[in-house]
Amino acid sequence: MSFENYQTNINALIQKHYPRVQKFYEQNPGYQMLIVEQLWWVQQSKEKTLQADVLYHETNHPFKNLLHIEIFRALNRIECMLLLKEVNVDNVQNLHEEFIRDQLNDQLTLESFKKLSESFQQFTEEQIETHIRASLIASVTLSPQAQTLTKEQLGPDSFPMDSVRFSGKTVTQCGDIYPAFSNTSPSIQQKLWACFPNDLRHWRHAFFMENSICLDPLKNEISQCTPDEKEALKERITEWLNYWVINALGFNGHVSQTFTGSAFMTESVYQRAQFLNTAILGAIDASAFTVFEDYSDKCAQHLQLNIQNKEISLFIIRLLNMANIFNRKEGTALHNYISDNKILNKVEAINQETFYAQKVATYVPGLLQNVITLLPDDLKKLIDTFSWIGKTLATSPVDITSFRLMDKNKLETLLNSDFSAGRIGLNTGNVYLEGEEPEEGLHKSSSFKMELA
């Protein structure tokens, strides 16, 4: 597609479906070209996130095959942020209805919507500009243009092939490659550095409780912070949390049927995000870093799950989060299944291999959510899948093991083989089916129903 055709398509999309982005254009001359030119980078990419790929192909909106899915996600994030910014007592009912229109289940309540919007109403114009630019940068991570310019600045093989780490390294070390970073004020650039720290911290992994090391850099930063530095640290961490909440608003932005509101920020997602962010900010002044313990406990209390064994409680909360079945009914069913089948040893092994270990598994939520889709009432298969992931991770020769090649059809084969068909790509860290030999360093799209990027 030529840039001219792309420009026509994205401008038509914004004019028709993102009225607040269009209004921002009109009030801030020059932003239209910035957004269009920055997102052009990802339009040229053949890479896709695996999140909701099946659902995306089931949508019927007319722009689906004209624009890259990351463009929809970026614009949805910006539109949702601007919507939340404009909430007031007169329009809150109407904006709440707009916000939840694409939420089929577990809809965000009006009370939670009001609380969510409160922080955005306090955003300064500089923060709005910061997070528009951050959403653009996040959407073009690992795009061909971003990789080319990074190689020119930092040298070949100088950056990680992980989207979050790539953004952190490039924004910190060569931020000027991005138009969204280079042509703004130093104060906004500082805020963008806060949004994209150059280390291994990862909010989304913490949200799903995928591993315990994803907040180690934050733990170290807090432990080394002097009393005089605490306020500045709180500001940086708050901006980082703001970035991730906005990022989460658009997780499902490309599968929207109506192009309005946030399909992902449902009631249970909002509650979990609040629990996690409160625990993180509370750790700054605490004597010990207990974010995951606090987060897990608040989740269990919210679901009214009285589980005495800490290992079982941790396991259940993690599985509810990752499989996206965060409710009391499923939590109680898991607790009863573990007790009835006396599998405490299995639960402890899974926690050890997937949470406490110094290794990272990626795309696990997508894998577990596909098990729920294929076998909605089979708790044994769900737990066995988690166990297989743990054993695979424990024997992997690399620190980061990716399950992104295990699409829905391959998952069926894996389940039918009782997990004997899965193998690890020894060089790439990718997990694939026996007999397959994926290309070295392959990054291809699959049909995971829900994987967040």
C-alpha positions as CSV (number, residue, x, y, z in Angstrom):
1,M,0.0,0.0,0.0
2,S,1.3,3.4,-0.9
3,F,1.6,6.1,1.8
4,E,-1.0,8.2,-0.1
5,N,-3.6,5.4,0.1
6,Y,-2.7,4.7,3.7
7,Q,-3.1,8.4,4.6
8,T,-6.6,8.4,2.9
9,N,-7.6,5.3,4.8
10,I,-6.4,6.3,8.3
11,N,-7.9,9.9,8.0
12,A,-11.2,8.4,6.9
13,L,-11.1,6.0,9.8
14,I,-10.5,8.7,12.4
15,Q,-13.1,11.1,10.9
16,K,-15.7,8.4,11.0
17,H,-15.0,6.5,14.2
18,Y,-12.7,8.5,16.5
19,P,-14.4,11.9,17.1
20,R,-12.2,12.9,20.0
21,V,-9.0,12.2,18.1
22,Q,-10.5,14.3,15.2
23,K,-11.3,17.1,17.6
24,F,-7.8,17.0,19.1
25,Y,-6.5,17.4,15.5
26,E,-8.6,20.5,15.1
27,Q,-7.5,22.0,18.3
28,N,-3.8,21.1,17.9
29,P,-2.6,21.8,14.3
30,G,0.2,19.5,13.3
31,Y,-0.9,16.5,15.3
32,Q,-2.7,14.9,12.4
33,M,0.4,14.6,10.4
34,L,2.4,13.4,13.5
35,I,-0.1,10.6,14.2
36,V,-0.4,9.6,10.5
37,E,3.3,9.6,9.9
38,Q,4.3,7.8,13.1
39,L,1.7,5.0,12.6
40,W,2.8,4.6,9.0
41,W,5.8,2.7,10.5
42,V,3.5,-0.1,11.7
43,Q,1.4,-0.1,8.6
44,Q,4.5,-1.4,6.8
45,S,5.0,-4.2,9.3
46,K,3.9,-7.8,8.5
47,E,4.2,-8.5,12.2
48,K,1.0,-8.8,14.2
49,T,0.3,-9.1,17.9
50,L,-1.4,-12.4,18.8
51,Q,-4.0,-10.7,20.9
52,A,-7.6,-11.7,19.9
53,D,-6.4,-12.6,16.3
54,V,-9.4,-14.9,15.8
55,L,-11.8,-12.3,17.0
56,Y,-10.2,-9.7,14.7
57,H,-10.8,-11.9,11.7
58,E,-14.4,-12.4,12.7
59,T,-15.1,-8.6,12.7
60,N,-16.8,-7.0,9.8
61,H,-15.8,-3.4,10.0
62,P,-14.8,-1.9,6.6
63,F,-11.3,-0.8,7.5
64,K,-10.2,-4.2,8.8
65,N,-8.1,-5.2,5.8
66,L,-6.9,-1.8,5.0
67,L,-5.0,-0.9,8.2
68,H,-2.7,-2.8,10.5
69,I,-4.4,-3.9,13.7
70,E,-1.9,-1.9,15.9
71,I,-3.4,1.3,14.3
72,F,-6.8,0.5,15.7
73,R,-5.3,-0.3,19.1
74,A,-3.4,3.0,19.2
75,L,-6.3,5.1,18.2
76,N,-8.6,3.3,20.6
77,R,-6.2,4.0,23.5
78,I,-6.1,7.7,22.6
79,E,-9.9,8.0,22.1
80,C,-10.6,6.3,25.5
81,M,-8.1,8.5,27.3
82,L,-9.8,11.6,25.8
83,L,-13.2,10.2,26.6
84,L,-12.3,9.7,30.3
85,K,-10.7,13.2,30.4
86,E,-14.0,14.8,29.5
87,V,-16.3,13.0,32.0
88,N,-18.3,15.3,34.3
89,V,-21.6,15.1,36.3
90,D,-23.7,16.1,33.3
91,N,-22.4,13.6,30.8
92,V,-21.2,10.7,33.0
93,Q,-24.2,8.4,32.2
94,N,-23.9,8.8,28.4
95,L,-20.1,8.4,28.4
96,H,-20.4,5.3,30.6
97,E,-22.8,3.8,28.1
98,E,-20.4,4.6,25.3
99,F,-17.4,3.2,27.2
100,I,-19.0,-0.2,27.9
101,R,-20.8,-0.6,24.5
102,D,-18.4,-3.4,23.3
103,Q,-18.2,-5.1,26.7
104,L,-20.4,-8.2,26.3
105,N,-19.8,-9.6,29.8
106,D,-18.6,-8.3,33.1
107,Q,-19.4,-4.7,32.2
108,L,-17.6,-1.9,34.0
109,T,-20.1,-0.5,36.6
110,L,-21.0,3.1,36.6
111,E,-19.4,3.6,40.0
112,S,-16.1,2.1,38.8
113,F,-16.3,4.1,35.6
114,K,-16.5,7.3,37.7
115,K,-13.5,6.3,39.8
116,L,-11.5,5.4,36.6
117,S,-12.3,8.7,35.1
118,E,-11.2,10.7,38.1
119,S,-7.5,10.3,37.6
120,F,-7.9,11.2,33.9
121,Q,-9.8,14.4,34.7
122,Q,-6.7,15.5,36.7
123,F,-4.4,15.0,33.7
124,T,-2.6,18.2,32.6
125,E,-2.4,19.1,28.9
126,E,1.2,18.0,29.1
127,Q,0.2,14.6,30.3
128,I,-2.4,14.2,27.6
129,E,0.2,15.0,25.0
130,T,2.7,12.6,26.7
131,H,0.3,9.7,26.6
132,I,-0.8,10.3,23.0
133,R,2.9,10.2,22.0
134,A,3.5,7.1,24.2
135,S,0.6,5.2,22.6
136,L,2.1,6.0,19.2
137,I,5.5,4.8,20.2
138,A,4.2,1.6,21.8
139,S,2.3,0.8,18.6
140,V,5.3,0.9,16.3
141,T,7.7,-1.1,18.5
142,L,9.8,-3.6,16.5
143,S,8.3,-2.2,13.3
144,P,10.7,-2.4,10.3
145,Q,11.5,1.3,10.4
146,A,12.1,1.2,14.2
147,Q,14.5,-1.7,13.8
148,T,16.3,-0.1,10.9
149,L,16.8,3.2,12.7
150,T,17.9,1.5,15.9
151,K,20.5,-0.6,14.1
152,E,21.9,2.6,12.6
153,Q,22.0,4.3,16.0
154,L,23.0,1.4,18.3
155,G,24.4,-1.2,15.9
156,P,23.2,-4.6,14.7
157,D,21.9,-7.1,17.3
158,S,21.9,-4.3,19.8
159,F,18.3,-4.5,20.9
160,P,16.0,-7.2,22.4
161,M,13.3,-8.8,20.3
162,D,10.7,-8.2,23.0
163,S,8.3,-5.4,22.3
164,V,8.3,-3.8,25.8
165,R,12.0,-4.1,26.3
166,F,12.6,-2.8,22.7
167,S,10.5,0.3,23.5
168,G,12.4,0.9,26.8
169,K,15.8,0.6,25.2
170,T,15.1,2.7,22.2
171,V,13.2,5.5,23.9
172,T,16.0,5.8,26.5
173,Q,19.0,5.4,24.3
174,C,17.9,6.7,20.9
175,G,14.5,8.3,21.4
176,D,15.1,10.8,18.6
177,I,14.4,8.0,16.0
178,Y,10.7,8.5,16.8
179,P,8.9,11.6,15.5
180,A,6.6,11.3,18.5
181,F,9.6,11.8,20.8
182,S,12.0,14.1,18.9
183,N,9.7,17.0,18.2
184,T,8.4,17.7,21.7
185,S,9.6,19.5,24.8
186,P,12.2,18.2,27.2
187,S,9.7,17.9,30.0
188,I,7.4,15.6,27.9
189,Q,10.5,13.6,26.9
190,Q,11.2,13.0,30.5
191,K,7.7,11.8,31.0
192,L,8.2,9.4,28.1
193,W,11.3,8.0,29.7
194,A,9.2,7.3,32.7
195,C,6.6,5.5,30.6
196,F,9.3,3.3,28.9
197,P,12.0,2.4,31.6
198,N,14.9,0.6,30.1
199,D,14.8,-2.6,32.2
200,L,12.9,-5.8,32.7
201,R,9.9,-4.5,34.6
202,H,6.6,-5.4,33.0
203,W,3.2,-4.3,34.2
204,R,1.2,-6.7,32.1
205,H,3.2,-9.7,33.4
206,A,2.6,-8.5,37.0
207,F,-1.1,-8.0,36.3
208,F,-1.5,-11.6,35.2
209,M,1.1,-12.7,37.9
210,E,3.0,-14.5,35.2
211,N,6.3,-14.4,37.1
212,S,7.8,-12.8,40.2
213,I,10.8,-11.2,38.5
214,C,8.9,-8.8,36.3
215,L,8.9,-6.2,39.1
216,D,12.5,-6.8,40.4
217,P,13.8,-3.6,38.7
218,L,11.1,-1.6,40.5
219,K,11.9,-3.3,43.8
220,N,15.6,-2.4,43.4
221,E,14.8,1.2,42.4
222,I,12.6,1.6,45.5
223,S,15.3,0.0,47.8
224,Q,17.9,2.4,46.5
225,C,15.8,5.5,46.8
226,T,16.7,8.0,49.4
227,P,14.0,9.9,51.4
228,D,14.7,13.0,49.3
229,E,14.2,11.1,46.1
230,K,10.9,9.5,47.0
231,E,8.6,12.2,45.6
232,A,10.3,12.2,42.2
233,L,10.2,8.4,42.2
234,K,6.5,8.4,42.9
235,E,5.9,10.8,40.0
236,R,7.9,8.5,37.6
237,I,6.1,5.3,38.8
238,T,2.7,7.0,38.6
239,E,3.4,8.1,35.0
240,W,4.4,4.5,34.2
241,L,1.2,3.2,35.8
242,N,-0.8,5.8,33.9
243,Y,0.8,4.6,30.7
244,W,-0.1,1.0,31.3
245,V,-3.7,1.7,32.3
246,I,-4.1,3.6,29.0
247,N,-2.4,0.7,27.2
248,A,-4.9,-1.7,28.7
249,L,-7.8,0.5,27.6
250,G,-7.0,-0.5,24.0
251,F,-5.9,-4.1,24.4
252,N,-8.9,-5.2,22.3
253,G,-9.2,-2.0,20.3
254,H,-8.9,-3.8,17.0
255,V,-11.8,-6.2,17.6
256,S,-14.3,-3.6,18.4
257,Q,-17.6,-3.8,16.6
258,T,-18.7,-0.2,17.3
259,F,-15.3,1.6,17.6
260,T,-16.5,3.0,20.9
261,G,-15.2,2.7,24.4
262,S,-12.9,0.0,25.8
263,A,-13.8,-3.7,25.1
264,F,-11.1,-4.8,27.6
265,M,-11.5,-2.6,30.7
266,T,-14.3,-4.5,32.2
267,E,-15.2,-4.6,35.9
268,S,-12.9,-7.4,36.9
269,V,-10.0,-6.0,34.9
270,Y,-10.5,-2.5,36.5
271,Q,-10.6,-4.0,40.0
272,R,-7.4,-6.0,39.4
273,A,-5.6,-3.0,37.9
274,Q,-6.6,-0.9,41.0
275,F,-5.4,-3.6,43.4
276,L,-2.0,-4.0,41.6
277,N,-1.4,-0.2,41.2
278,T,-2.3,0.5,44.8
279,A,0.1,-2.3,45.9
280,I,2.9,-0.9,43.7
281,L,2.5,2.7,44.9
282,G,2.2,1.5,48.5
283,A,5.6,-0.3,48.2
284,I,7.4,3.0,47.9
285,D,6.8,3.9,51.6
286,A,6.7,0.3,52.9
287,S,9.5,-1.4,54.8
288,A,9.3,-4.4,52.6
289,F,8.4,-5.1,48.9
290,T,5.3,-7.2,49.2
291,V,3.5,-6.2,46.0
292,F,2.5,-9.7,44.8
293,E,1.4,-10.8,48.2
294,D,-0.7,-7.7,48.6
295,Y,-2.1,-8.0,45.1
296,S,-3.0,-11.7,45.5
297,D,-4.6,-11.1,48.9
298,K,-6.8,-8.3,47.6
299,C,-7.9,-10.4,44.6
300,A,-8.8,-13.3,46.9
301,Q,-10.7,-10.9,49.3
302,H,-12.5,-9.4,46.4
303,L,-13.7,-12.8,45.3
304,Q,-14.5,-13.8,48.9
305,L,-12.2,-16.8,48.6
306,N,-11.0,-17.9,52.0
307,I,-8.0,-20.1,51.2
308,Q,-5.7,-20.8,54.1
309,N,-2.9,-22.4,52.1
310,K,-0.8,-19.6,50.6
311,E,0.5,-21.7,47.7
312,I,-3.0,-22.8,46.7
313,S,-4.3,-19.2,47.0
314,L,-1.4,-17.9,44.8
315,F,-2.0,-20.6,42.2
316,I,-5.7,-20.0,42.0
317,I,-5.4,-16.2,41.7
318,R,-2.8,-16.6,39.0
319,L,-4.8,-19.1,37.0
320,L,-8.0,-17.0,37.3
321,N,-6.1,-13.9,36.1
322,M,-4.3,-15.6,33.2
323,A,-7.2,-17.6,32.0
324,N,-9.5,-14.6,32.3
325,I,-12.0,-16.3,34.4
326,F,-11.7,-14.0,37.4
327,N,-14.8,-14.7,39.4
328,R,-15.9,-16.4,42.6
329,K,-17.5,-19.4,41.0
330,E,-14.4,-20.4,39.0
331,G,-12.2,-19.7,42.0
332,T,-14.3,-21.9,44.3
333,A,-14.4,-24.7,41.7
334,L,-10.6,-24.6,41.4
335,H,-10.2,-24.7,45.1
336,N,-12.5,-27.7,45.4
337,Y,-10.8,-29.5,42.6
338,I,-7.4,-29.1,44.2
339,S,-8.7,-30.3,47.5
340,D,-10.7,-33.2,46.2
341,N,-7.9,-34.5,44.0
342,K,-5.1,-33.8,46.6
343,I,-2.8,-32.1,44.1
344,L,-1.0,-29.7,46.4
345,N,2.4,-31.0,45.3
346,K,1.4,-30.3,41.6
347,V,0.3,-26.8,42.5
348,E,3.5,-26.1,44.4
349,A,5.6,-27.4,41.4
350,I,3.7,-25.1,39.0
351,N,4.2,-22.1,41.2
352,Q,7.9,-22.9,41.5
353,E,8.4,-23.4,37.8
354,T,6.3,-20.6,36.5
355,F,6.3,-17.9,39.2
356,Y,9.3,-18.1,41.4
357,A,11.9,-19.3,38.8
358,Q,14.2,-16.8,37.2
359,K,12.8,-17.6,33.8
360,V,10.0,-16.0,31.8
361,A,7.3,-17.6,29.7
362,T,5.5,-15.4,27.2
363,Y,2.0,-15.8,25.6
364,V,0.9,-18.0,28.5
365,P,-2.4,-16.1,29.0
366,G,-3.4,-16.7,25.4
367,L,-2.6,-20.4,25.7
368,L,-4.7,-20.8,28.9
369,Q,-7.5,-18.7,27.5
370,N,-7.7,-20.9,24.5
371,V,-7.9,-24.0,26.7
372,I,-11.0,-22.4,28.3
373,T,-12.4,-21.7,24.9
374,L,-11.9,-25.3,23.7
375,L,-12.7,-27.0,27.0
376,P,-14.7,-24.6,29.1
377,D,-15.6,-27.0,31.9
378,D,-12.4,-29.1,32.0
379,L,-10.4,-27.9,35.0
380,K,-8.1,-30.9,34.8
381,K,-7.0,-30.0,31.3
382,L,-6.5,-26.4,32.3
383,I,-4.3,-27.3,35.3
384,D,-2.5,-30.0,33.2
385,T,-1.7,-27.3,30.6
386,F,-0.3,-25.0,33.2
387,S,1.8,-27.9,34.5
388,W,3.1,-28.7,31.0
389,I,4.0,-25.0,30.6
390,G,5.9,-25.2,33.9
391,K,7.9,-28.3,32.9
392,T,8.6,-26.8,29.5
393,L,9.9,-23.7,31.0
394,A,12.0,-25.6,33.6
395,T,13.8,-27.5,30.8
396,S,14.1,-24.6,28.4
397,P,17.7,-23.7,27.6
398,V,16.9,-20.0,27.4
399,D,15.7,-17.4,29.9
400,I,12.6,-16.3,27.9
401,T,10.5,-19.1,26.3
402,S,7.7,-18.1,23.9
403,F,4.5,-20.1,23.4
404,R,3.4,-17.8,20.6
405,L,3.7,-20.5,17.9
406,M,1.1,-22.6,19.7
407,D,-2.0,-21.4,17.9
408,K,-5.5,-22.7,18.6
409,N,-5.3,-25.6,16.1
410,K,-1.9,-26.7,17.5
411,L,-3.2,-26.5,21.0
412,E,-5.9,-29.0,20.1
413,T,-3.2,-31.4,18.8
414,L,-1.3,-30.8,22.0
415,L,-4.2,-31.6,24.2
416,N,-5.2,-34.6,22.2
417,S,-1.6,-36.0,22.5
418,D,-1.7,-35.5,26.3
419,F,1.1,-32.9,25.9
420,S,3.5,-35.3,24.2
421,A,3.6,-33.3,20.9
422,G,5.2,-30.1,22.3
423,R,8.9,-29.4,21.8
424,I,11.2,-26.5,22.5
425,G,13.0,-24.7,19.7
426,L,16.5,-25.0,21.3
427,N,17.9,-22.0,19.4
428,T,14.9,-19.7,19.2
429,G,13.2,-20.4,22.6
430,N,9.9,-20.9,20.7
431,V,7.7,-23.9,21.7
432,Y,6.3,-25.8,18.7
433,L,4.8,-29.1,17.8
434,E,6.9,-32.2,17.3
435,G,8.1,-32.5,13.7
436,E,8.0,-28.7,13.0
437,E,11.2,-26.8,12.4
438,P,10.3,-23.1,12.6
439,E,12.6,-20.6,11.0
440,E,15.4,-19.2,13.2
441,G,14.1,-16.2,15.1
442,L,10.6,-16.6,13.6
443,H,7.9,-14.2,14.7
444,K,4.7,-15.1,13.1
445,S,1.0,-14.4,13.8
446,S,-1.2,-17.1,15.2
447,S,-4.8,-17.5,16.2
448,F,-4.6,-17.0,19.9
449,K,-7.9,-15.7,21.2
450,M,-6.4,-13.4,23.9
451,E,-2.8,-12.4,24.2
452,L,-1.9,-9.0,25.4
453,A,1.0,-7.0,23.9
